[in-house]
């Protein structure tokens, strides 16, 4: 069992710490929240979750550490240091003459999931991290010439928590062959039930293949034999298969016809958020996914389904006709848009070719017109032109709010953003298969919100912020100066400015563009 502290001492400490730091913010329906910084100085917190011990469990992306933080006292302890579990150093901290210009990858130590039976027979914590860089021992940048990519590998492993030492121990490798990149690694883990058994889901991006420094790297999001641009599913407990890694792959995965295959769904660009809830008796899995120049997506993830990337971007609405999911100014690269991304002749035709397994997103932010995108692509290809802005949010994580503690919030999707520095709330329909009304914005600040966790009582929303301003976009750095870097902020619901709960929104019109659009080019 966990080491227990005296509650009275903790409460007094919390009050003495928080009274000085608290302020109040108001939501669009008059929701009042007190605001308190729980932790600061973290090395790019990537994943934050409320553990069964009521501590906040946090992965530090650049620090390669897993921490437990008490949400009231802010006392922090390191339960695992994975710095030695990678073959490359902190390139971002080295001068270029020493690193050769090698890239620090987007992310590092990424997703974390705690087994639902953690407190009983399965004290397991699952982690995903970039473990090796193919160019680590080479001179120079260590990436392929001609913008053909920077190649990493990702490892997923299960650790056991030792309650006596309060450390994560006994790592068991689940998979260590997942492709990685300096861009679009996805990186979220989720444990969710399927047919009454718990499984481990993992989001993998498309490696940025087709854009920027990976513009000449082939994109495999549409190929089910590749682990790029996918949602993967693994066992949480190994089955009876004899293969070292096969025993971690469920035998009823949809693409197991020739070999054991972890792919659950495909055609994803870069899903950095995934969550699960049982709504009206049906298990639902939702993902938040980055769009290229518009059309960030909220998807309902289903077994064996194809979400279109890079053949359909956002809704199947033809707004990317004669365009692609990326473009560059490198005329040595193929095609009209100088990218390995295929030319999208017609989104409708592509969706029809994919057939009945194609799935549109529940919501696309923002479905910009074809004319606007065509003009944008023209500027993006013009040498010497300053990179323009485009409308998107860069969704970084997602959670389902199922409590009734905050009026009107029950069965809402909560999505954090990197660009706009906000939490977006999306109310789900009764069955959880649609989104009602317009997106609602909360907690706006000059920050890059990376992840979200909700307290068990539903009263407190915890948000983690990036330490770095580095993005994968053409500017590499955001122009905005973050107000808080590497922090965990608690927004505690304390009441309403109005006495009655807000009226529920109507069903969302998929063709309607939300009124509030954030114009920024920095991504991820």
C-alpha positions, -999 to 999 in steps of 0.1 A, spaced: 0 0 0 10 36 -4 27 55 24 0 77 40 5 112 53 -14 128 80 -44 145 64 -46 173 88 -10 184 82 -15 181 45 -46 202 46 -29 230 66 1 229 43 -21 232 12 -40 261 27 -8 280 36 6 274 1 -25 281 -20 -39 312 -3 -11 333 -17 -13 318 -52 -50 316 -59 -70 337 -83 -104 332 -98 -114 328 -135 -149 326 -150 -161 303 -178 -185 312 -206 -215 300 -187 -205 317 -155 -186 288 -140 -162 301 -113 -129 284 -108 -101 291 -83 -67 288 -98 -36 274 -81 -2 263 -93 4 227 -80 39 222 -94 65 242 -114 99 238 -128 91 204 -145 110 194 -176 82 195 -201 54 175 -184 38 154 -210 13 131 -192 -6 139 -161 -30 115 -144 -46 111 -110 -33 78 -96 -53 55 -73 -33 70 -44 -48 104 -53 -13 117 -62 -7 133 -96 15 110 -117 35 129 -143 59 121 -171 86 146 -179 92 145 -216 127 160 -217 137 149 -182 128 113 -189 114 110 -153 82 98 -138 71 118 -107 44 116 -81 32 150 -69 8 156 -40 -19 178 -53 -23 198 -21 13 201 -7 31 200 -40 56 175 -26 72 157 -54 91 124 -56 108 107 -86 96 71 -90 115 64 -122 144 79 -141 146 66 -177 175 88 -189 197 58 -194 170 40 -214 179 60 -246 210 61 -268 211 98 -273 218 128 -251 200 161 -245 208 175 -279 187 206 -271 212 214 -243 243 209 -263 260 236 -285 257 228 -322 294 222 -326 291 194 -301 258 179 -312 264 183 -349 229 198 -352 212 166 -343 175 171 -334 159 168 -300 128 148 -310 93 161 -305 85 146 -271 108 120 -255 92 103 -225 56 104 -236 25 85 -226 17 68 -193 -12 46 -183 -19 31 -149 -37 -3 -147 -73 0 -134 -66 -28 -109 -34 -11 -97 -43 -11 -60 -51 -49 -61 -34 -75 -81 -19 -55 -110 3 -27 -97 14 -18 -132 23 14 -149 28 15 -187 52 40 -204 62 49 -239 94 67 -248 117 74 -277 145 50 -269 170 51 -298 181 74 -326 195 59 -357 219 88 -362 232 90 -327 267 78 -336 270 96 -369 287 130 -376 265 159 -384 227 159 -380 223 122 -381 193 124 -404 190 113 -440 200 138 -467 173 153 -490 148 159 -461 142 121 -460 138 120 -422 153 116 -388 147 80 -376 141 70 -340 125 40 -323 98 40 -296 96 16 -267 65 6 -247 71 -12 -214 53 -22 -183 67 -14 -149 57 -27 -115 53 -3 -86 71 -12 -54 51 3 -26 79 -1 -1 105 18 -21 80 39 -39 97 32 -72 88 17 -106 108 -15 -111 110 -47 -132 104 -33 -167 89 -57 -192 92 -47 -229 59 -48 -247 71 -35 -280 104 -18 -290 100 -16 -328 75 13 -331 89 39 -356 98 72 -342 108 106 -356 118 141 -346 82 150 -355 46 136 -352 52 107 -327 17 108 -313 26 93 -279 -5 88 -258 -14 56 -239 -48 46 -228 -61 15 -210 -97 8 -220 -121 -22 -219 -130 -43 -250 -155 -71 -243 -148 -69 -206 -110 -72 -208 -86 -43 -204 -63 -34 -233 -35 -9 -239 -40 16 -268 -12 37 -282 -14 66 -307 14 68 -333 18 98 -356 28 97 -392 64 107 -384 59 140 -400 65 122 -433 58 147 -460 66 180 -442 96 201 -431 127 180 -425 108 148 -432 92 160 -464 111 133 -484 102 105 -460 75 82 -473 41 84 -455 27 50 -444 -5 62 -426 -27 42 -451 -7 10 -449 -19 -14 -422 14 -33 -422 31 -2 -408 29 12 -373 30 48 -386 -2 70 -385 -21 45 -364 -38 37 -331 -23 5 -318 -38 -20 -294 -18 -43 -270 -26 -66 -242 -21 -53 -206 -14 -89 -195 4 -112 -220 -17 -140 -236 -5 -176 -243 12 -169 -276 48 -182 -276 65 -152 -294 82 -127 -271 62 -98 -286 33 -117 -300 20 -125 -266 14 -87 -261 -7 -84 -293 -44 -94 -290 -54 -123 -312 -86 -105 -323 -69 -73 -336 -83 -65 -370 -52 -70 -392 -38 -102 -378 -44 -123 -410 -7 -131 -417 12 -119 -387 4 -106 -352 -3 -69 -358 -10 -42 -332 -29 -19 -356 -64 -11 -343 -73 19 -366 -54 38 -393 -52 69 -415 -42 91 -386 -19 121 -388 -8 129 -353 -32 119 -325 -18 133 -293 -49 127 -273 -70 96 -266 -96 88 -240 -124 64 -232 -159 64 -216 -189 42 -213 -219 63 -225 -254 48 -225 -239 14 -221 -215 17 -251 -178 19 -248 -164 49 -267 -128 58 -275 -121 94 -287 -90 109 -302 -78 145 -307 -56 149 -338 -35 176 -353 -45 188 -388 -19 202 -412 -30 238 -420 -66 236 -407 -90 207 -399 -78 196 -365 -99 165 -358 -119 149 -330 -124 113 -339 -145 84 -326 -120 56 -328 -134 22 -339 -118 -12 -347 -104 -15 -382 -116 19 -394 -98 43 -417 -97 80 -408 -85 92 -442 -51 108 -437 -34 118 -460 -62 113 -486 -90 131 -468 -82 160 -444 -108 168 -418 -143 164 -431 -149 147 -465 -158 181 -479 -134 186 -509 -116 216 -493 -82 200 -499 -89 191 -535 -58 196 -557 -38 202 -525 -19 178 -502 -14 173 -465 18 193 -467 40 214 -490 76 227 -491 98 250 -510 122 222 -519 117 218 -556 139 186 -556 111 168 -539 83 152 -560 50 165 -571 32 198 -574 36 205 -537 72 192 -533 63 165 -507 59 128 -504 23 135 -494 1 124 -523 -18 150 -543 -55 150 -532 -74 151 -565 -108 147 -549 -116 140 -513 -150 126 -521 -134 101 -546 -108 91 -520 -134 85 -493 -154 64 -518 -124 44 -527 -117 37 -491 -153 26 -488 -174 17 -458 -145 17 -434 -139 54 -439 -148 76 -409 -153 113 -409 -143 132 -377 -170 141 -352 -157 176 -354 -131 194 -376 -114 226 -364 -114 246 -388 -127 235 -422 -112 263 -442 -123 268 -478 -104 254 -508 -98 290 -521 -82 301 -488 -60 269 -486 -49 272 -522 -37 308 -516 -20 297 -484 -2 269 -503 10 294 -529 26 316 -503 41 286 -485 59 276 -518 71 311 -526 109 315 -518 117 344 -495 81 349 -482 75 350 -445 56 320 -434 19 330 -430 -5 322 -402 -33 296 -405 -63 287 -384 -59 257 -361 -58 248 -324 -31 220 -322 -50 197 -298 -26 180 -274 -48 158 -253 -84 149 -246 -105 137 -216 -142 128 -211 -157 146 -182 -183 123 -167 -190 138 -133 -220 159 -125 -200 182 -102 -199 211 -127 -234 219 -141 -238 213 -178 -204 195 -182 -215 159 -179 -204 139 -209 -183 166 -223 -150 162 -242 -122 184 -227 -94 192 -252 -62 210 -244 -45 232 -271 -10 242 -277 -17 272 -300 -45 291 -284 -36 283 -248 -71 271 -239 -92 242 -228 -120 235 -253 -152 219 -240 -173 199 -265 -207 185 -253 -215 150 -265 -249 138 -276 -269 114 -255 -253 84 -271 -218 99 -273 -216 96 -311 -220 133 -320 -210 167 -307 -236 192 -298 -233 230 -302 -202 251 -306 -169 246 -289 -166 265 -256 -133 280 -245 -119 280 -209 -87 291 -191 -72 312 -219 -36 321 -212 -2 325 -229 7 289 -224 10 256 -243 -14 233 -225 0 198 -229 -23 175 -209 -53 173 -187 -65 152 -157 -97 154 -137 -100 148 -100 -122 118 -90 -148 141 -75 -150 161 -108 -143 194 -90 -107 201 -101 -92 202 -136 -55 198 -137 -36 212 -168 1 207 -176 20 233 -196 51 229 -218 84 241 -206 96 248 -241 82 270 -269 97 248 -296 73 236 -322 76 214 -353 65 244 -375 87 264 -398 95 290 -371 107 264 -346 98 288 -318 66 304 -308 65 342 -308 44 343 -277 62 342 -243 45 316 -221 33 329 -188 40 296 -170 65 269 -182 66 234 -170 38 238 -145 7 219 -134 -22 242 -127 -53 233 -108 -87 249 -117 -111 241 -89 -148 246 -95 -163 268 -67 -198 277 -81 -218 297 -106 -223 333 -112 -259 324 -122 -282 302 -101 -294 279 -129 -273 255 -150 -267 266 -186 -291 255 -214 -278 226 -233 -265 233 -269 -282 220 -300 -268 193 -323 -237 206 -341 -239 215 -378 -208 198 -393 -206 225 -420 -205 254 -396 -172 269 -387 -168 279 -350 -167 317 -346 -135 319 -326 -105 311 -347 -69 312 -335 -45 323 -362 -10 309 -355 14 287 -373 32 270 -344 23 233 -340 28 206 -315 
